[in-house]
Amino acid sequence: MHRWLPGVDIDVGRKHVAVMFADFVGLAGLVESIGTEMAFRQVASVMDRLIALVTAHGGVVQHIMGGASMSVFGLGPKPGDEAAQAVSAGVAVTSPTADPRALPSHVGIECGEVVISRSWEPAGYVVWGDAVTAARRLCDTADPGTVVIGPRAFALAEPLDGNVLAANADYLGRPQGWESAALERRRPADTLTRAEMAVARLVAEGLSNPQIAKRLYISRHTAETHMKHIFAKLGVSSRAQLAARIASRLVRGAA
């Protein structure tokens, strides 16, 4: 374990974390309208608030560049509710404030396994992984005052607040500029259809796809298609992970 930042112990190596990108809207226009020095004074308090909110929710701000920031949740030695912490922080960051100087912000969040390593000076550490790229893109697509979370973050964080949108599993594979039709307001209870839930429960019982098809009187191809949808919606990559989710009662079928 290394202490690269004051008061922050960070494990080296691979780790499951939540990555949050937050970007303040209108900073360039603010600089042009009131000048760099005045803009800095105004944005400084906004950034101080962001850092305080991230810290209060168990995260660490990894870097700040202009009006954009990247924060990481789950860096400590003990695993925790990094997805829920990141979403709560994102909601707090995008919530309106009484400060007339505050700039609107948009946030993107995704979870996943990343590599934590030392960085080049002066940064203390760096985070590498698909979750970083996904969170950055989700932030870029989010409207002001909105938090957009990826499929893995959605599978782990519940319930969703009113200004949180969940990206469908296909969303991150779309080309840049794709419209936001893949963004939905939804809750984990609505994730799986009845048919998908029936398949998921049989997976938890240890049945194979052919056995599931026979039990439910469906074709093997249909069973395999349901499995692909279930994995994508829940952000799991193995039958064991799916079985664990079902056993923990974090998944329910749609009504």
C-alpha positions as CSV (number, residue, x, y, z in Angstrom):
1,M,0.0,0.0,0.0
2,H,1.2,3.5,-0.8
3,R,0.3,6.9,0.5
4,W,0.7,9.1,-2.6
5,L,-1.6,11.8,-1.6
6,P,-2.0,13.3,1.9
7,G,-4.2,11.1,4.0
8,V,-5.1,8.7,1.1
9,D,-3.9,5.1,1.2
10,I,-4.2,3.5,-2.2
11,D,-3.6,-0.2,-3.2
12,V,-1.5,-0.9,-6.2
13,G,-2.7,-3.4,-8.8
14,R,-6.1,-4.4,-10.2
15,K,-9.1,-3.3,-8.3
16,H,-12.9,-2.9,-8.9
17,V,-13.8,0.8,-8.7
18,A,-16.3,3.3,-9.8
19,V,-15.1,6.1,-12.0
20,M,-16.9,9.5,-12.1
21,F,-16.3,12.2,-14.6
22,A,-17.8,15.6,-13.8
23,D,-17.7,18.6,-16.2
24,F,-18.9,22.1,-15.5
25,V,-20.8,23.7,-18.4
26,G,-20.0,27.2,-19.6
27,L,-16.5,27.7,-18.2
28,A,-15.1,28.8,-21.5
29,G,-17.8,31.4,-22.0
30,L,-17.3,32.6,-18.4
31,V,-13.6,33.2,-19.0
32,E,-14.4,35.1,-22.2
33,S,-17.1,37.2,-20.4
34,I,-15.4,38.2,-17.2
35,G,-11.7,37.3,-17.7
36,T,-9.4,34.5,-16.5
37,E,-8.7,35.9,-12.9
38,M,-12.4,36.5,-12.1
39,A,-13.4,33.2,-13.6
40,F,-10.9,31.4,-11.5
41,R,-12.2,33.0,-8.3
42,Q,-15.7,32.0,-9.3
43,V,-14.9,28.4,-10.2
44,A,-12.6,27.9,-7.3
45,S,-15.5,27.7,-4.9
46,V,-17.3,25.3,-7.2
47,M,-14.3,23.0,-7.4
48,D,-13.9,23.2,-3.6
49,R,-17.5,22.0,-3.3
50,L,-17.0,19.2,-5.8
51,I,-13.9,17.9,-3.9
52,A,-15.7,18.1,-0.6
53,L,-18.7,16.2,-2.0
54,V,-16.5,13.5,-3.5
55,T,-14.6,13.1,-0.3
56,A,-17.7,13.0,1.8
57,H,-19.0,10.1,-0.3
58,G,-15.8,8.1,0.0
59,G,-14.1,9.0,-3.3
60,V,-10.8,10.6,-4.3
61,V,-10.4,13.3,-7.0
62,Q,-7.7,11.9,-9.3
63,H,-7.3,15.0,-11.5
64,I,-8.9,18.3,-12.5
65,M,-8.4,19.9,-15.8
66,G,-10.3,23.1,-16.5
67,G,-13.9,22.5,-15.6
68,A,-13.5,18.7,-15.9
69,S,-12.6,16.3,-13.1
70,M,-12.2,12.6,-12.7
71,S,-12.9,10.9,-9.3
72,V,-12.5,7.3,-8.2
73,F,-14.4,5.4,-5.6
74,G,-13.3,2.2,-4.0
75,L,-9.6,2.8,-3.9
76,G,-9.2,1.9,-0.2
77,P,-8.1,-1.5,1.1
78,K,-11.6,-2.7,1.9
79,P,-14.2,-3.2,-0.8
80,G,-17.4,-1.2,-0.4
81,D,-20.4,0.3,-2.1
82,E,-18.3,2.2,-4.6
83,A,-21.1,2.3,-7.2
84,A,-23.7,3.7,-4.8
85,Q,-21.1,6.1,-3.4
86,A,-20.3,7.4,-6.9
87,V,-23.9,7.8,-7.9
88,S,-24.8,9.6,-4.7
89,A,-21.8,11.9,-5.2
90,G,-22.9,12.5,-8.8
91,V,-26.4,13.4,-7.7
92,A,-25.0,15.8,-5.1
93,V,-22.6,17.5,-7.6
94,T,-25.4,18.1,-10.2
95,S,-28.0,19.2,-7.7
96,P,-28.9,23.0,-7.9
97,T,-27.3,25.2,-5.2
98,A,-28.2,28.5,-3.7
99,D,-24.8,29.9,-4.9
100,P,-25.5,32.2,-8.0
101,R,-21.9,31.6,-9.1
102,A,-22.4,27.9,-9.4
103,L,-22.1,26.4,-12.9
104,P,-24.3,23.6,-14.1
105,S,-22.6,20.2,-14.4
106,H,-23.0,16.9,-16.1
107,V,-21.7,13.6,-14.8
108,G,-20.8,10.1,-16.2
109,I,-20.2,7.1,-14.0
110,E,-19.1,3.5,-14.8
111,C,-17.7,0.6,-12.7
112,G,-15.2,-2.0,-13.6
113,E,-11.9,-3.6,-12.9
114,V,-9.0,-1.2,-13.5
115,V,-5.3,-1.0,-12.9
116,I,-4.0,1.4,-10.3
117,S,-0.4,2.4,-10.8
118,R,2.0,5.1,-9.9
119,S,1.9,8.1,-12.2
120,W,4.4,10.5,-13.5
121,E,5.0,13.6,-11.4
122,P,3.3,15.6,-10.1
123,A,0.2,13.3,-10.1
124,G,0.2,10.7,-7.3
125,Y,-1.5,7.8,-9.1
126,V,-3.2,6.9,-12.3
127,V,-6.2,4.6,-13.1
128,W,-6.3,2.6,-16.3
129,G,-9.2,0.6,-17.7
130,D,-12.4,0.5,-19.8
131,A,-14.4,2.0,-17.0
132,V,-12.4,5.2,-17.3
133,T,-13.1,5.5,-21.0
134,A,-16.8,4.7,-20.5
135,A,-17.3,7.2,-17.7
136,R,-15.6,9.9,-19.8
137,R,-17.9,9.3,-22.7
138,L,-21.0,9.0,-20.6
139,C,-20.2,12.4,-19.1
140,D,-19.8,13.9,-22.6
141,T,-23.3,12.7,-23.5
142,A,-25.1,13.8,-20.3
143,D,-27.2,16.9,-20.3
144,P,-26.5,19.7,-17.7
145,G,-27.8,18.7,-14.3
146,T,-27.9,15.0,-15.3
147,V,-25.9,11.9,-14.2
148,V,-25.5,9.1,-16.8
149,I,-24.3,5.8,-15.5
150,G,-23.1,2.7,-17.4
151,P,-24.6,-0.8,-17.4
152,R,-22.2,-2.1,-14.7
153,A,-22.9,0.9,-12.4
154,F,-26.6,0.5,-13.0
155,A,-26.4,-3.2,-12.0
156,L,-24.8,-2.3,-8.7
157,A,-26.4,1.0,-7.6
158,E,-30.0,1.2,-6.5
159,P,-32.4,2.9,-6.5
160,L,-31.8,5.6,-9.1
161,D,-32.5,9.2,-8.3
162,G,-34.7,11.3,-10.6
163,N,-31.8,13.0,-12.5
164,V,-29.9,9.7,-13.0
165,L,-30.1,8.0,-16.4
166,A,-28.9,4.5,-17.1
167,A,-27.2,3.7,-20.4
168,N,-28.3,0.5,-22.1
169,A,-25.7,-2.2,-22.6
170,D,-25.4,-1.4,-26.4
171,Y,-24.8,2.3,-25.7
172,L,-21.1,2.3,-25.2
173,G,-20.6,0.3,-28.4
174,R,-22.3,3.0,-30.5
175,P,-20.3,5.6,-32.5
176,Q,-19.7,9.0,-31.0
177,G,-22.5,11.4,-31.6
178,W,-25.2,8.7,-31.3
179,E,-28.4,10.2,-29.9
180,S,-29.5,9.4,-26.3
181,A,-32.3,7.0,-27.2
182,A,-30.4,4.3,-25.3
183,L,-30.7,6.3,-22.1
184,E,-33.6,5.3,-19.8
185,R,-34.9,6.2,-16.4
186,R,-35.2,2.8,-14.9
187,R,-34.8,0.9,-11.6
188,P,-33.2,-2.5,-11.0
189,A,-36.6,-4.1,-10.3
190,D,-37.5,-3.4,-14.0
191,T,-34.3,-4.8,-15.4
192,L,-35.3,-8.3,-16.5
193,T,-38.4,-9.4,-18.3
194,R,-40.4,-12.2,-16.8
195,A,-38.9,-14.7,-19.3
196,E,-35.4,-13.5,-18.5
197,M,-36.0,-13.7,-14.8
198,A,-37.2,-17.3,-15.2
199,V,-34.0,-18.1,-17.1
200,A,-31.9,-16.3,-14.5
201,R,-33.4,-18.3,-11.6
202,L,-32.7,-21.6,-13.4
203,V,-29.1,-20.5,-13.9
204,A,-28.9,-19.9,-10.2
205,E,-30.1,-23.5,-9.7
206,G,-27.2,-24.7,-11.8
207,L,-29.0,-25.7,-15.0
208,S,-27.3,-25.5,-18.4
209,N,-28.8,-23.7,-21.4
210,P,-30.2,-27.0,-22.9
211,Q,-31.7,-27.9,-19.5
212,I,-33.2,-24.5,-19.2
213,A,-34.7,-24.7,-22.7
214,K,-36.3,-28.1,-21.8
215,R,-37.6,-26.9,-18.5
216,L,-39.2,-23.8,-20.0
217,Y,-40.3,-25.4,-23.3
218,I,-38.3,-23.0,-25.4
219,S,-35.6,-23.5,-28.0
220,R,-32.0,-23.6,-27.1
221,H,-31.4,-20.6,-29.3
222,T,-34.0,-18.7,-27.3
223,A,-32.4,-19.7,-24.0
224,E,-29.0,-18.5,-25.3
225,T,-30.5,-15.2,-26.5
226,H,-32.1,-14.6,-23.0
227,M,-28.7,-15.3,-21.4
228,K,-27.0,-12.7,-23.6
229,H,-29.6,-10.1,-22.7
230,I,-29.4,-10.9,-19.0
231,F,-25.6,-10.7,-19.0
232,A,-25.7,-7.3,-20.8
233,K,-28.4,-5.8,-18.6
234,L,-26.9,-6.8,-15.3
235,G,-23.2,-6.2,-16.3
236,V,-22.2,-9.8,-15.3
237,S,-19.7,-11.9,-17.2
238,S,-20.3,-15.4,-15.8
239,R,-23.0,-17.7,-14.7
240,A,-21.5,-17.7,-11.2
241,Q,-21.8,-13.9,-11.0
242,L,-25.4,-14.1,-12.1
243,A,-26.2,-16.9,-9.6
244,A,-24.6,-14.7,-6.8
245,R,-26.8,-11.7,-7.9
246,I,-29.9,-13.9,-7.8
247,A,-29.0,-15.4,-4.4
248,S,-28.4,-11.9,-2.9
249,R,-31.9,-10.8,-4.2
250,L,-30.5,-7.8,-6.0
251,V,-32.4,-8.8,-9.1
252,R,-36.2,-9.0,-9.6
253,G,-38.3,-9.6,-12.6
254,A,-40.5,-7.0,-14.2
255,A,-44.1,-7.0,-13.1
